[in-house]
Amino acid sequence: MPSTPCCARECLRPYEGLQWAPKSYLTISYAFEASLSNISGERIIDLGCEEGNNTRKLARAGAHMSGADLSKNMIAHAIAEEQKPH
């Protein structure tokens, strides 16, 4: 697994030593955002896509996306969000 990008380490400095979920969430969020620069043209399936937020982010970054989730409600929500004018 790649190390946390430099900018993420700096942004996370105020959270050093904390033992709660936001630090983990922030690390994942910054790592995810940093990964968006090299995916143009890639074919990706987002398993467990929930409401499709990350699926849409990846698609906006140029990936050819498909999303799948076990919850029919989450898929319905993802479809509704995708059909909204942006």
N, C-alpha and C positions, 0 to 999 in steps of 0.2 A: 504494500500500500504506500502511495507517495506521501512524503512528509507534508506537513501543513505549509502552505505558501507563506513566504516572508511577510506579506502584508497582513495575512491573517494572524500570524504570531504577534505582530505589533498591536493589532486591534484587540487581541485577547489578553494582552498584558494586565489590564485592570482586573481580570477574572482569575489570575493565577492563584492557586491555593484553594479555590472554592471547590467544593465537592458536590455540586448539584447540576442538574440537567442543562441549564442554559449554556454552560461552557461547552458541553458536548454538542449541543445544537448549533452554537455559533461556529465551532470548528467544522462541522459538517457543512453548514451553510457557506462559509468562506471557501472551503475546498470545492464544493459543488460549483459555486460561481466561477472559481478559477479554472475549472475544467471545461467551461463553455467555449473557450477560445479555439479549440482544435477539433470540433465535431462536425463542421460543415460537410454535408454530403453523406455522413454516416447513417446507417440504418439501425435504429435502436427500438427495442420494446421495453416499456416501463411496466414491469410486473408489480402489481400492488399499487397502481397509479393513484388510487383514491380519487380526489376531485380533479386530478390532472394538472395541478399547478406546475410541477416539475416537467411534465410532458410538454406543456406549452412553452416553458422556458427553453427546453432543449430544441423544440421546433423553431422558435424565434432565432436560435443560434445557428440554424441551418441544417439540423438533423432531420432525417425522414423518420417520423415517430409513429408508433402504435402504443396504445395503453391497454392494460388489462387489469381487472380487479374482480375479486369474488363477490363483492357487494353490488347488487343491481342498483341500489340507491346511489352509490358513489359514481358508477358509470353514468347514470342519468344526470347527476350533477355535473360531471365532466362534460357531457355532451351539451348541456344547457349553457355552461360557461363558454364553451368553444363557439357556440352559435351567437353569442352576444357580439354586437358590433364593437370593435376595438379601435 
